[in-house]
Amino acid sequence: KNRKTQLLWIKINLFFSLTLLGGYFFGYINLLEKQLETSAIYSFTSFFPALILLFLILAYRGVKKDDKFIKSMDRIR
């Protein structure tokens, strides 16, 4: 119902997801590799933050498309 608020929350979640993804793959994994002196083995669940990022982008596009559609319908009236 309130698309501006939805877009704001999606942007906030995108920021936190990017921070989580960057911190996990570039910070945490490198730290563990140095401490354990082995290479990292990624499991299936380690790619969930990337999936979250993808779904947030799709949600943003969908809300933006809906907003554009509603504004075009208001012009017709």
MODELLER restraints for C-alpha pairs under 7 A, 6 or more apart:
rsr = mdl.restraints
at = mdl.atoms
rsr.add(forms.Gaussian(group=physical.xy_distance, feature=features.Distance(at['CA:3:A'], at['CA:63:A']), mean=6.72, stdev=0.5))
rsr.add(forms.Gaussian(group=physical.xy_distance, feature=features.Distance(at['CA:3:A'], at['CA:67:A']), mean=6.85, stdev=0.5))
rsr.add(forms.Gaussian(group=physical.xy_distance, feature=features.Distance(at['CA:7:A'], at['CA:60:A']), mean=6.45, stdev=0.5))
rsr.add(forms.Gaussian(group=physical.xy_distance, feature=features.Distance(at['CA:10:A'], at['CA:56:A']), mean=6.46, stdev=0.5))
rsr.add(forms.Gaussian(group=physical.xy_distance, feature=features.Distance(at['CA:10:A'], at['CA:60:A']), mean=6.42, stdev=0.5))
rsr.add(forms.Gaussian(group=physical.xy_distance, feature=features.Distance(at['CA:14:A'], at['CA:53:A']), mean=6.49, stdev=0.5))
rsr.add(forms.Gaussian(group=physical.xy_distance, feature=features.Distance(at['CA:14:A'], at['CA:56:A']), mean=6.58, stdev=0.5))
rsr.add(forms.Gaussian(group=physical.xy_distance, feature=features.Distance(at['CA:17:A'], at['CA:49:A']), mean=6.58, stdev=0.5))
rsr.add(forms.Gaussian(group=physical.xy_distance, feature=features.Distance(at['CA:17:A'], at['CA:53:A']), mean=6.16, stdev=0.5))
rsr.add(forms.Gaussian(group=physical.xy_distance, feature=features.Distance(at['CA:21:A'], at['CA:49:A']), mean=5.95, stdev=0.5))
rsr.add(forms.Gaussian(group=physical.xy_distance, feature=features.Distance(at['CA:21:A'], at['CA:50:A']), mean=6.91, stdev=0.5))
rsr.add(forms.Gaussian(group=physical.xy_distance, feature=features.Distance(at['CA:29:A'], at['CA:40:A']), mean=6.72, stdev=0.5))
rsr.add(forms.Gaussian(group=physical.xy_distance, feature=features.Distance(at['CA:33:A'], at['CA:39:A']), mean=5.73, stdev=0.5))
rsr.add(forms.Gaussian(group=physical.xy_distance, feature=features.Distance(at['CA:33:A'], at['CA:40:A']), mean=6.35, stdev=0.5))
